[in-house]
Amino acid sequence: MVKVSKMMLHYTLLFSVPIAGAYYFWDPKSDDEIRKDVETKVKPDLERRRKHQAKFAELLMPKHATSEETQKQLDQVTDFTPKHPGTRN
């Protein structure tokens, strides 16, 4: 017979019994089940959702609308052709 220390038995029971109980009673829910539960408690506001989606879509879209003054300044900075012959930019 193999001799097992009291401490080994104590820690085996101390940790394995609660873990086994947790696995036995644990019933995880899927994302769809959680979403259904939340939507039954809080009804979704479709108009508000559309506004939020439009807001974030607008933020994610690239902005090409630059003012004329800004565009002129950009053109001056990025223009590498000499404006006057014999001078540097």
Biopython code that builds the backbone (N, CA, C, O; Angstrom):
import numpy as np
from Bio.PDB.StructureBuilder import StructureBuilder

atoms = [
    (1, "MET", "N", (0.838, -1.169, 0.000)),
    (1, "MET", "CA", (0.000, 0.000, 0.000)),
    (1, "MET", "C", (0.893, 1.247, 0.000)),
    (1, "MET", "O", (1.896, 1.324, 0.711)),
    (2, "VAL", "N", (0.491, 2.206, -0.818)),
    (2, "VAL", "CA", (1.246, 3.437, -0.930)),
    (2, "VAL", "C", (0.802, 4.375, 0.182)),
    (2, "VAL", "O", (-0.390, 4.558, 0.431)),
    (3, "LYS", "N", (1.782, 4.957, 0.835)),
    (3, "LYS", "CA", (1.472, 5.868, 1.930)),
    (3, "LYS", "C", (1.284, 7.274, 1.354)),
    (3, "LYS", "O", (2.169, 7.797, 0.678)),
    (4, "VAL", "N", (0.135, 7.877, 1.625)),
    (4, "VAL", "CA", (-0.188, 9.217, 1.145)),
    (4, "VAL", "C", (-0.277, 10.129, 2.360)),
    (4, "VAL", "O", (-0.920, 9.809, 3.360)),
    (5, "SER", "N", (0.374, 11.252, 2.245)),
    (5, "SER", "CA", (0.396, 12.160, 3.390)),
    (5, "SER", "C", (-0.978, 12.808, 3.592)),
    (5, "SER", "O", (-1.783, 12.903, 2.665)),
    (6, "LYS", "N", (-1.217, 13.245, 4.818)),
    (6, "LYS", "CA", (-2.481, 13.897, 5.142)),
    (6, "LYS", "C", (-2.623, 15.207, 4.371)),
    (6, "LYS", "O", (-3.717, 15.579, 3.947)),
    (7, "MET", "N", (-1.500, 15.896, 4.198)),
    (7, "MET", "CA", (-1.548, 17.171, 3.496)),
    (7, "MET", "C", (-1.963, 16.969, 2.036)),
    (7, "MET", "O", (-2.718, 17.772, 1.489)),
    (8, "MET", "N", (-1.469, 15.899, 1.407)),
    (8, "MET", "CA", (-1.829, 15.604, 0.019)),
    (8, "MET", "C", (-3.329, 15.318, -0.088)),
    (8, "MET", "O", (-3.985, 15.811, -1.006)),
    (9, "LEU", "N", (-3.868, 14.541, 0.823)),
    (9, "LEU", "CA", (-5.304, 14.266, 0.828)),
    (9, "LEU", "C", (-6.104, 15.543, 1.081)),
    (9, "LEU", "O", (-7.118, 15.797, 0.432)),
    (10, "HIS", "N", (-5.633, 16.329, 2.025)),
    (10, "HIS", "CA", (-6.337, 17.562, 2.370)),
    (10, "HIS", "C", (-6.434, 18.495, 1.159)),
    (10, "HIS", "O", (-7.518, 18.985, 0.842)),
    (11, "TYR", "N", (-5.304, 18.742, 0.481)),
    (11, "TYR", "CA", (-5.317, 19.659, -0.658)),
    (11, "TYR", "C", (-6.058, 19.077, -1.861)),
    (11, "TYR", "O", (-6.671, 19.818, -2.630)),
    (12, "THR", "N", (-6.003, 17.759, -2.025)),
    (12, "THR", "CA", (-6.761, 17.132, -3.111)),
    (12, "THR", "C", (-8.252, 17.353, -2.907)),
    (12, "THR", "O", (-8.961, 17.730, -3.840)),
    (13, "LEU", "N", (-8.721, 17.124, -1.716)),
    (13, "LEU", "CA", (-10.140, 17.340, -1.434)),
    (13, "LEU", "C", (-10.484, 18.828, -1.430)),
    (13, "LEU", "O", (-11.560, 19.224, -1.876)),
    (14, "LEU", "N", (-9.573, 19.640, -0.928)),
    (14, "LEU", "CA", (-9.819, 21.069, -0.822)),
    (14, "LEU", "C", (-10.034, 21.702, -2.196)),
    (14, "LEU", "O", (-10.881, 22.583, -2.345)),
    (15, "PHE", "N", (-9.275, 21.263, -3.196)),
    (15, "PHE", "CA", (-9.378, 21.880, -4.515)),
    (15, "PHE", "C", (-10.228, 21.085, -5.503)),
    (15, "PHE", "O", (-10.930, 21.683, -6.318)),
    (16, "SER", "N", (-10.183, 19.769, -5.451)),
    (16, "SER", "CA", (-10.888, 18.982, -6.472)),
    (16, "SER", "C", (-12.398, 18.957, -6.261)),
    (16, "SER", "O", (-13.146, 18.968, -7.238)),
    (17, "VAL", "N", (-12.858, 18.924, -5.040)),
    (17, "VAL", "CA", (-14.303, 18.870, -4.793)),
    (17, "VAL", "C", (-14.992, 20.158, -5.248)),
    (17, "VAL", "O", (-15.999, 20.064, -5.950)),
    (18, "PRO", "N", (-14.515, 21.352, -4.894)),
    (18, "PRO", "CA", (-15.181, 22.566, -5.399)),
    (18, "PRO", "C", (-15.090, 22.706, -6.920)),
    (18, "PRO", "O", (-16.041, 23.156, -7.559)),
    (19, "ILE", "N", (-13.956, 22.323, -7.497)),
    (19, "ILE", "CA", (-13.819, 22.424, -8.954)),
    (19, "ILE", "C", (-14.769, 21.451, -9.640)),
    (19, "ILE", "O", (-15.402, 21.806, -10.634)),
    (20, "ALA", "N", (-14.877, 20.233, -9.126)),
    (20, "ALA", "CA", (-15.800, 19.255, -9.707)),
    (20, "ALA", "C", (-17.243, 19.745, -9.575)),
    (20, "ALA", "O", (-18.039, 19.591, -10.502)),
    (21, "GLY", "N", (-17.574, 20.325, -8.441)),
    (21, "GLY", "CA", (-18.927, 20.870, -8.269)),
    (21, "GLY", "C", (-19.205, 22.016, -9.215)),
    (21, "GLY", "O", (-20.301, 22.120, -9.766)),
    (22, "ALA", "N", (-18.222, 22.875, -9.408)),
    (22, "ALA", "CA", (-18.405, 24.000, -10.328)),
    (22, "ALA", "C", (-18.623, 23.502, -11.752)),
    (22, "ALA", "O", (-19.502, 24.007, -12.451)),
    (23, "TYR", "N", (-17.843, 22.524, -12.193)),
    (23, "TYR", "CA", (-18.028, 21.983, -13.541)),
    (23, "TYR", "C", (-19.379, 21.282, -13.691)),
    (23, "TYR", "O", (-19.993, 21.323, -14.758)),
    (24, "TYR", "N", (-19.835, 20.642, -12.618)),
    (24, "TYR", "CA", (-21.108, 19.929, -12.693)),
    (24, "TYR", "C", (-22.280, 20.904, -12.838)),
    (24, "TYR", "O", (-23.196, 20.648, -13.619)),
    (25, "PHE", "N", (-22.264, 22.007, -12.102)),
    (25, "PHE", "CA", (-23.387, 22.940, -12.114)),
    (25, "PHE", "C", (-23.234, 24.086, -13.101)),
    (25, "PHE", "O", (-24.198, 24.815, -13.337)),
    (26, "TRP", "N", (-22.068, 24.269, -13.679)),
    (26, "TRP", "CA", (-21.808, 25.399, -14.569)),
    (26, "TRP", "C", (-22.488, 25.169, -15.903)),
    (26, "TRP", "O", (-22.289, 24.135, -16.541)),
    (27, "ASP", "N", (-23.290, 26.136, -16.323)),
    (27, "ASP", "CA", (-23.997, 26.050, -17.604)),
    (27, "ASP", "C", (-23.749, 27.350, -18.368)),
    (27, "ASP", "O", (-24.515, 28.303, -18.232)),
    (28, "PRO", "N", (-22.689, 27.394, -19.166)),
    (28, "PRO", "CA", (-22.383, 28.643, -19.873)),
    (28, "PRO", "C", (-23.420, 28.939, -20.949)),
    (28, "PRO", "O", (-23.981, 28.027, -21.556)),
    (29, "LYS", "N", (-23.665, 30.218, -21.175)),
    (29, "LYS", "CA", (-24.625, 30.638, -22.192)),
    (29, "LYS", "C", (-23.879, 31.119, -23.426)),
    (29, "LYS", "O", (-22.776, 31.659, -23.335)),
    (30, "SER", "N", (-24.494, 30.916, -24.572)),
    (30, "SER", "CA", (-23.891, 31.404, -25.809)),
    (30, "SER", "C", (-24.185, 32.898, -25.952)),
    (30, "SER", "O", (-25.008, 33.454, -25.224)),
    (31, "ASP", "N", (-23.506, 33.532, -26.891)),
    (31, "ASP", "CA", (-23.717, 34.964, -27.124)),
    (31, "ASP", "C", (-25.155, 35.255, -27.540)),
    (31, "ASP", "O", (-25.733, 36.264, -27.136)),
    (32, "ASP", "N", (-25.732, 34.363, -28.352)),
    (32, "ASP", "CA", (-27.115, 34.571, -28.794)),
    (32, "ASP", "C", (-28.091, 34.501, -27.623)),
    (32, "ASP", "O", (-29.034, 35.290, -27.550)),
    (33, "GLU", "N", (-27.867, 33.561, -26.707)),
    (33, "GLU", "CA", (-28.745, 33.460, -25.540)),
    (33, "GLU", "C", (-28.632, 34.705, -24.657)),
    (33, "GLU", "O", (-29.635, 35.208, -24.153)),
    (34, "ILE", "N", (-27.424, 35.187, -24.477)),
    (34, "ILE", "CA", (-27.224, 36.395, -23.671)),
    (34, "ILE", "C", (-27.892, 37.585, -24.342)),
    (34, "ILE", "O", (-28.541, 38.390, -23.674)),
    (35, "ARG", "N", (-27.737, 37.703, -25.672)),
    (35, "ARG", "CA", (-28.350, 38.814, -26.408)),
    (35, "ARG", "C", (-29.875, 38.756, -26.279)),
    (35, "ARG", "O", (-30.514, 39.787, -26.071)),
    (36, "LYS", "N", (-30.462, 37.563, -26.401)),
    (36, "LYS", "CA", (-31.921, 37.424, -26.269)),
    (36, "LYS", "C", (-32.381, 37.823, -24.866)),
    (36, "LYS", "O", (-33.391, 38.509, -24.709)),
    (37, "ASP", "N", (-31.632, 37.387, -23.850)),
    (37, "ASP", "CA", (-31.989, 37.737, -22.469)),
    (37, "ASP", "C", (-31.952, 39.244, -22.251)),
    (37, "ASP", "O", (-32.846, 39.807, -21.620)),
    (38, "VAL", "N", (-30.922, 39.890, -22.771)),
    (38, "VAL", "CA", (-30.793, 41.340, -22.598)),
    (38, "VAL", "C", (-31.888, 42.066, -23.359)),
    (38, "VAL", "O", (-32.465, 43.026, -22.850)),
    (39, "GLU", "N", (-32.181, 41.614, -24.585)),
    (39, "GLU", "CA", (-33.210, 42.287, -25.383)),
    (39, "GLU", "C", (-34.607, 42.088, -24.812)),
    (39, "GLU", "O", (-35.479, 42.930, -25.028)),
    (40, "THR", "N", (-34.841, 40.999, -24.091)),
    (40, "THR", "CA", (-36.149, 40.842, -23.451)),
    (40, "THR", "C", (-36.279, 41.791, -22.264)),
    (40, "THR", "O", (-37.376, 42.259, -21.959)),
    (41, "LYS", "N", (-35.164, 42.076, -21.593)),
    (41, "LYS", "CA", (-35.210, 42.996, -20.458)),
    (41, "LYS", "C", (-35.219, 44.449, -20.918)),
    (41, "LYS", "O", (-35.946, 45.275, -20.369)),
    (42, "VAL", "N", (-34.406, 44.757, -21.931)),
    (42, "VAL", "CA", (-34.300, 46.122, -22.447)),
    (42, "VAL", "C", (-34.645, 46.072, -23.928)),
    (42, "VAL", "O", (-33.897, 45.511, -24.729)),
    (43, "LYS", "N", (-35.762, 46.652, -24.282)),
    (43, "LYS", "CA", (-36.181, 46.634, -25.681)),
    (43, "LYS", "C", (-35.241, 47.508, -26.510)),
    (43, "LYS", "O", (-34.934, 48.632, -26.112)),
    (44, "PRO", "N", (-34.783, 47.007, -27.652)),
    (44, "PRO", "CA", (-33.862, 47.802, -28.473)),
    (44, "PRO", "C", (-34.575, 48.974, -29.139)),
    (44, "PRO", "O", (-35.679, 48.829, -29.664)),
    (45, "ASP", "N", (-33.941, 50.113, -29.111)),
    (45, "ASP", "CA", (-34.460, 51.315, -29.752)),
    (45, "ASP", "C", (-33.828, 51.399, -31.138)),
    (45, "ASP", "O", (-32.668, 51.784, -31.278)),
    (46, "LEU", "N", (-34.597, 51.037, -32.153)),
    (46, "LEU", "CA", (-34.048, 50.941, -33.504)),
    (46, "LEU", "C", (-33.605, 52.293, -34.047)),
    (46, "LEU", "O", (-32.595, 52.382, -34.745)),
    (47, "GLU", "N", (-34.354, 53.344, -33.733)),
    (47, "GLU", "CA", (-33.983, 54.676, -34.230)),
    (47, "GLU", "C", (-32.651, 55.124, -33.627)),
    (47, "GLU", "O", (-31.799, 55.670, -34.328)),
    (48, "ARG", "N", (-32.479, 54.892, -32.335)),
    (48, "ARG", "CA", (-31.222, 55.259, -31.669)),
    (48, "ARG", "C", (-30.061, 54.438, -32.229)),
    (48, "ARG", "O", (-28.962, 54.956, -32.428)),
    (49, "ARG", "N", (-30.316, 53.160, -32.479)),
    (49, "ARG", "CA", (-29.279, 52.298, -33.044)),
    (49, "ARG", "C", (-28.856, 52.795, -34.425)),
    (49, "ARG", "O", (-27.666, 52.808, -34.741)),
    (50, "ARG", "N", (-29.823, 53.205, -35.248)),
    (50, "ARG", "CA", (-29.500, 53.728, -36.585)),
    (50, "ARG", "C", (-28.657, 54.996, -36.485)),
    (50, "ARG", "O", (-27.712, 55.184, -37.251)),
    (51, "LYS", "N", (-29.008, 55.866, -35.532)),
    (51, "LYS", "CA", (-28.242, 57.107, -35.350)),
    (51, "LYS", "C", (-26.800, 56.806, -34.952)),
    (51, "LYS", "O", (-25.865, 57.416, -35.470)),
    (52, "HIS", "N", (-26.630, 55.861, -34.029)),
    (52, "HIS", "CA", (-25.282, 55.498, -33.597)),
    (52, "HIS", "C", (-24.484, 54.895, -34.747)),
    (52, "HIS", "O", (-23.311, 55.218, -34.933)),
    (53, "GLN", "N", (-25.123, 54.022, -35.516)),
    (53, "GLN", "CA", (-24.418, 53.413, -36.645)),
    (53, "GLN", "C", (-24.036, 54.457, -37.676)),
    (53, "GLN", "O", (-22.942, 54.401, -38.236)),
    (54, "ALA", "N", (-24.926, 55.414, -37.936)),
    (54, "ALA", "CA", (-24.619, 56.475, -38.896)),
    (54, "ALA", "C", (-23.483, 57.349, -38.374)),
    (54, "ALA", "O", (-22.615, 57.771, -39.139)),
    (55, "LYS", "N", (-23.493, 57.618, -37.081)),
    (55, "LYS", "CA", (-22.439, 58.448, -36.484)),
    (55, "LYS", "C", (-21.080, 57.777, -36.639)),
    (55, "LYS", "O", (-20.114, 58.420, -37.049)),
    (56, "PHE", "N", (-20.998, 56.493, -36.316)),
    (56, "PHE", "CA", (-19.719, 55.807, -36.412)),
    (56, "PHE", "C", (-19.316, 55.567, -37.857)),
    (56, "PHE", "O", (-18.125, 55.561, -38.167)),
    (57, "ALA", "N", (-20.274, 55.369, -38.743)),
    (57, "ALA", "CA", (-19.943, 55.233, -40.162)),
    (57, "ALA", "C", (-19.359, 56.536, -40.683)),
    (57, "ALA", "O", (-18.420, 56.529, -41.479)),
    (58, "GLU", "N", (-19.916, 57.654, -40.232)),
    (58, "GLU", "CA", (-19.408, 58.962, -40.648)),
    (58, "GLU", "C", (-17.993, 59.181, -40.119)),
    (58, "GLU", "O", (-17.146, 59.737, -40.819)),
    (59, "LEU", "N", (-17.736, 58.747, -38.887)),
    (59, "LEU", "CA", (-16.402, 58.908, -38.318)),
    (59, "LEU", "C", (-15.373, 58.029, -39.017)),
    (59, "LEU", "O", (-14.206, 58.404, -39.124)),
    (60, "LEU", "N", (-15.798, 56.868, -39.489)),
    (60, "LEU", "CA", (-14.863, 55.951, -40.135)),
    (60, "LEU", "C", (-14.588, 56.305, -41.589)),
    (60, "LEU", "O", (-13.571, 55.889, -42.144)),
    (61, "MET", "N", (-15.471, 57.059, -42.204)),
    (61, "MET", "CA", (-15.268, 57.407, -43.610)),
    (61, "MET", "C", (-14.140, 58.426, -43.733)),
    (61, "MET", "O", (-14.012, 59.313, -42.889)),
    (62, "PRO", "N", (-13.322, 58.306, -44.776)),
    (62, "PRO", "CA", (-12.244, 59.282, -44.946)),
    (62, "PRO", "C", (-12.811, 60.642, -45.316)),
    (62, "PRO", "O", (-13.778, 60.750, -46.070)),
    (63, "LYS", "N", (-12.197, 61.659, -44.777)),
    (63, "LYS", "CA", (-12.676, 63.014, -45.045)),
    (63, "LYS", "C", (-11.862, 63.615, -46.183)),
    (63, "LYS", "O", (-10.646, 63.775, -46.078)),
    (64, "HIS", "N", (-12.543, 63.940, -47.258)),
    (64, "HIS", "CA", (-11.896, 64.558, -48.408)),
    (64, "HIS", "C", (-12.277, 66.027, -48.515)),
    (64, "HIS", "O", (-11.833, 66.728, -49.424)),
    (65, "ALA", "N", (-13.076, 66.474, -47.610)),
    (65, "ALA", "CA", (-13.552, 67.856, -47.671)),
    (65, "ALA", "C", (-12.548, 68.764, -46.966)),
    (65, "ALA", "O", (-12.582, 68.910, -45.744)),
    (66, "THR", "N", (-11.657, 69.370, -47.746)),
    (66, "THR", "CA", (-10.729, 70.351, -47.197)),
    (66, "THR", "C", (-11.075, 71.706, -47.778)),
    (66, "THR", "O", (-11.525, 71.809, -48.919)),
    (67, "SER", "N", (-10.867, 72.726, -47.000)),
    (67, "SER", "CA", (-11.210, 74.067, -47.469)),
    (67, "SER", "C", (-10.240, 74.487, -48.570)),
    (67, "SER", "O", (-9.167, 73.906, -48.731)),
    (68, "GLU", "N", (-10.640, 75.504, -49.319)),
    (68, "GLU", "CA", (-9.807, 75.976, -50.430)),
    (68, "GLU", "C", (-8.485, 76.533, -49.912)),
    (68, "GLU", "O", (-7.434, 76.323, -50.518)),
    (69, "GLU", "N", (-8.545, 77.240, -48.796)),
    (69, "GLU", "CA", (-7.323, 77.813, -48.230)),
    (69, "GLU", "C", (-6.346, 76.712, -47.818)),
    (69, "GLU", "O", (-5.146, 76.803, -48.079)),
    (70, "THR", "N", (-6.873, 75.674, -47.175)),
    (70, "THR", "CA", (-6.028, 74.561, -46.770)),
    (70, "THR", "C", (-5.452, 73.861, -47.984)),
    (70, "THR", "O", (-4.280, 73.486, -47.988)),
    (71, "GLN", "N", (-6.263, 73.681, -49.015)),
    (71, "GLN", "CA", (-5.789, 73.033, -50.232)),
    (71, "GLN", "C", (-4.680, 73.856, -50.891)),
    (71, "GLN", "O", (-3.711, 73.290, -51.396)),
    (72, "LYS", "N", (-4.812, 75.186, -50.892)),
    (72, "LYS", "CA", (-3.763, 76.045, -51.461)),
    (72, "LYS", "C", (-2.463, 75.905, -50.671)),
    (72, "LYS", "O", (-1.380, 75.826, -51.249)),
    (73, "GLN", "N", (-2.584, 75.876, -49.350)),
    (73, "GLN", "CA", (-1.389, 75.721, -48.515)),
    (73, "GLN", "C", (-0.724, 74.373, -48.768)),
    (73, "GLN", "O", (0.502, 74.283, -48.837)),
    (74, "LEU", "N", (-1.528, 73.335, -48.905)),
    (74, "LEU", "CA", (-0.973, 72.018, -49.206)),
    (74, "LEU", "C", (-0.291, 72.009, -50.561)),
    (74, "LEU", "O", (0.784, 71.429, -50.715)),
    (75, "ASP", "N", (-0.906, 72.646, -51.538)),
    (75, "ASP", "CA", (-0.305, 72.710, -52.869)),
    (75, "ASP", "C", (1.022, 73.460, -52.834)),
    (75, "ASP", "O", (1.975, 73.070, -53.509)),
    (76, "GLN", "N", (1.087, 74.535, -52.048)),
    (76, "GLN", "CA", (2.334, 75.292, -51.948)),
    (76, "GLN", "C", (3.437, 74.457, -51.303)),
    (76, "GLN", "O", (4.591, 74.505, -51.728)),
    (77, "VAL", "N", (3.080, 73.706, -50.294)),
    (77, "VAL", "CA", (4.077, 72.896, -49.595)),
    (77, "VAL", "C", (4.532, 71.722, -50.452)),
    (77, "VAL", "O", (5.718, 71.391, -50.478)),
    (78, "THR", "N", (3.600, 71.098, -51.145)),
    (78, "THR", "CA", (3.939, 69.898, -51.908)),
    (78, "THR", "C", (4.339, 70.190, -53.338)),
    (78, "THR", "O", (4.660, 69.260, -54.077)),
    (79, "ASP", "N", (4.334, 71.434, -53.755)),
    (79, "ASP", "CA", (4.720, 71.782, -55.120)),
    (79, "ASP", "C", (6.243, 71.843, -55.193)),
    (79, "ASP", "O", (6.868, 72.660, -54.517)),
    (80, "PHE", "N", (6.838, 70.980, -56.013)),
    (80, "PHE", "CA", (8.290, 70.910, -56.101)),
    (80, "PHE", "C", (8.838, 71.552, -57.373)),
    (80, "PHE", "O", (10.031, 71.440, -57.654)),
    (81, "THR", "N", (8.003, 72.208, -58.130)),
    (81, "THR", "CA", (8.496, 72.897, -59.329)),
    (81, "THR", "C", (8.856, 74.324, -58.955)),
    (81, "THR", "O", (8.157, 74.943, -58.153)),
    (82, "PRO", "N", (9.931, 74.860, -59.518)),
    (82, "PRO", "CA", (10.318, 76.229, -59.170)),
    (82, "PRO", "C", (9.316, 77.236, -59.709)),
    (82, "PRO", "O", (8.894, 77.150, -60.862)),
    (83, "LYS", "N", (8.941, 78.188, -58.873)),
    (83, "LYS", "CA", (7.979, 79.205, -59.291)),
    (83, "LYS", "C", (8.673, 80.279, -60.120)),
    (83, "LYS", "O", (8.079, 80.841, -61.040)),
    (84, "HIS", "N", (9.921, 80.559, -59.796)),
    (84, "HIS", "CA", (10.702, 81.538, -60.553)),
    (84, "HIS", "C", (11.962, 80.838, -61.038)),
    (84, "HIS", "O", (12.640, 80.174, -60.254)),
    (85, "PRO", "N", (12.278, 80.976, -62.304)),
    (85, "PRO", "CA", (13.487, 80.309, -62.792)),
    (85, "PRO", "C", (14.726, 80.825, -62.066)),
    (85, "PRO", "O", (14.892, 82.028, -61.868)),
    (86, "GLY", "N", (15.577, 79.907, -61.681)),
    (86, "GLY", "CA", (16.825, 80.273, -61.035)),
    (86, "GLY", "C", (16.726, 80.428, -59.534)),
    (86, "GLY", "O", (17.736, 80.720, -58.893)),
    (87, "THR", "N", (15.562, 80.248, -58.943)),
    (87, "THR", "CA", (15.424, 80.356, -57.483)),
    (87, "THR", "C", (15.046, 79.000, -56.921)),
    (87, "THR", "O", (14.559, 78.119, -57.630)),
    (88, "ARG", "N", (15.279, 78.861, -55.652)),
    (88, "ARG", "CA", (14.918, 77.608, -54.981)),
    (88, "ARG", "C", (13.577, 77.778, -54.271)),
    (88, "ARG", "O", (13.176, 78.894, -53.941)),
    (89, "ASN", "N", (12.899, 76.674, -54.042)),
    (89, "ASN", "CA", (11.633, 76.713, -53.310)),
    (89, "ASN", "C", (11.882, 76.865, -51.845)),
    (89, "ASN", "O", (10.935, 76.917, -51.061)),
]
sb = StructureBuilder()
sb.init_structure("model")
sb.init_model(0)
sb.init_chain("A")
sb.init_seg("    ")
for serial, (resi, resn, name, xyz) in enumerate(atoms, 1):
    if name == "N":
        sb.init_residue(resn, " ", resi, " ")
    sb.init_atom(name, np.array(xyz, "f"), 0.0, 1.0, " ", f" {name:<3s}", serial, name[0])
structure = sb.get_structure()
